[in-house]
Amino acid sequence: MIGDHCQKPYPCDYQDRCKTLLPKKNVTSYDILPYIGKNKKVVEYCKENGIEDLQKFPAKFFKDRKGYAPGYHKIIQDAHRSNKSWFSPGLKEIFKEGKAVVNGWLQIPNSFTAELMANQNWDSLTLDMQHGIIDYPNAVGMLQAISTTNVVPLARVNWNEPGQIMKILDAGAYGIICPMVSNRKEAEHFVQACMYPPKGYRSYGPIRGLVYGGPDYADEANNEILKFAMIETKESLDNLDDIMQTPGLDGIYIGPADLSLAIGEKPSFDKPEG
């Protein structure tokens, strides 16, 4: 949408992001401008030039100001952060529609590789802190790199341990994949670690989550944070229905290698004969 109005070659690398940030429906500039940081210059420009259709909003607005077209995209990005409905690309909404989410996997502790991956149009990216070589300082830098895009940052922690779960959420992860969840009690323990009281016991201190998610982070976090329990033990298979009925759990994630071992097979992934 917006990217189509930039002069080619594009003056910056935001064109795909602009297209995905805006809803896929007809809106006017006056509908959307309140969410664009309430930028007075943009409002004045639209009124002065009789612009009501956002799709006609020109990059010329910023070219008139020393050619700094990327500034326009910065306003869109600010809008993306300033309103919760704009913040999230809506993974939960995608799931509700019965559609698939395409998730990338990060095991290398490097913010540049995270940034490169984040610019490949994944729906989400998961930091593997269980079997990857990513520690907490690495994770923070990688989350910062991912947050320059519209990709949802997730993390797989290395155990169902509240302190670790809370800390990576505070750093800005917007979903947790928790390994080795074998029964309903463990699932509840995991979910509650992701949620503020009264639904959970997460300690408040989103040192970066607040910056990334916005001032209403605490109000929205319980509903926005995605929670996936990994099914990878024989006990979890026996308790699968009970686990999936855990309040607040968004889904399950199959751990094929550990699950293979648990049922007496060699560790593997997809088995055609299965």
Salt bridges, closest charged atoms under 4 A:
ASP4 OD1 - LYS19 NZ 3.51
ASP64 OD2 - LYS60 NZ 3.11
ASP78 OD1 - LYS74 NZ 2.67
GLU97 OE1 - LYS99 NZ 3.32
ASP128 OD2 - ARG156 NH2 2.83
ASP170 OD1 - ARG202 NH2 2.96
GLU188 OE2 - ARG184 NE 2.92
ASP242 OD1 - ARG184 NH1 3.28
ASP250 OD1 - LYS92 NZ 3.55
ASP250 OD2 - LYS227 NZ 3.87
GLU265 OE1 - LYS271 NZ 3.37
GLU273 OE2 - LYS271 NZ 3.83
